[in-house]
């Protein structure tokens, strides 16, 4: 189905940046609305850029609408500065976007969450992610697709020493993460974005959660299919 629209929040992040690239390449997507704190460095005829104040999302109700809503917002407690600030970015903003978009008739909501997300978790980070998933899942979207990536690999704008060290260690132990442990292997942010963008038009109904190994599987299938098309 052509002439569909997408709205993306978090386009300047690791997964969101790749989502923006893939959305530009999708022939069925005619318009990409981007909610961002600061102007993008990307120009494309499909992109409709909206620099917004995320603390006052109600002011932008008219533009928070599209067929597919992609939410890639996220931070760390260290970067946010406090638990309260972290919750604002990782729960309040995404849920408010989802709530407004649902009222505006959006069809699908696609969310980057985290492996281990659980509203009952004792770990604050995982608990906030789980609480968001639970809240979003109650909204009247036709389809809600939630992605649980493990440690994300890719080039970030800011340097995160902890993630660099974690990525190195995970690469060492990845060969031993088999069977049920496969989902804990690191995953490229580009693979997460590809799975999100190319699964949006599948029109899945209800709430679906994809673990990291499933995300990688779908991304590989999509890459193989694309290679076959270009032969």
C-alpha positions, 0 to 999 in steps of 0.5 A: 500500500503506497502513500503511507506516512510515518512519524519518528521520535528519536531520529538523532539516536543510534537506532532512530538514525538508522530508522530515518535512513530506511524510511527514506528508502521505503517506496510505500512511505510518502511522508516522514514526520520527525519530532526532534529537539534540534534541527536535523543534518539530513535533507530529503523530500520525504522528511517533514522536520518538527523541532519540538519541546517534548515537555509540551507535547500537547501543543503539537497534537496536530502533527503527532499523527501518521500511519506508523509511529516509530518511537526510538527515544531513550537515554541513560540515568548518567546522561539524564542526570537523575532517575526523574529525568531518565523517566521523563525521557524513557517513559513520559515522552514516549507514552504521551506521543503514543497517547496522542497518536492513538487518539489521532487514529494512528494504525501502528506503534513501534517501540524500541524497549530493552531486553529484560524490560519488566514492570516488576523488575527490581532494576530501575531501568528495566522497570521503567521500560516495562512500565512503558510497555504495559502502558502503551499496550493498553492504547487502541492501536491496531498493532503494537510492535515492541523490540527488545534489543540486547547491547546495541552496537554502532557509532554513537554521537557521544562516547559511552565508555561503559558500552564500549567495554561491555561490547568488547566483553560480549564479543568475547563471550558471544560464541558461548551464548547459544540456545536460550542465551542467544538473545543476549548476544550484542546486536547492531543498531542498524539491524534493529532499525531494519527490522522495525521499518520493514515489519511496520507494513506487515499489519500485525494485529495486537501486541507483539514483542520481539527479543534480540535474537528474533530481531536479528533473524528478521533483519538477516532475512530482509537483507537476504531478500534484498540481495536476491531482488538485486541479482 
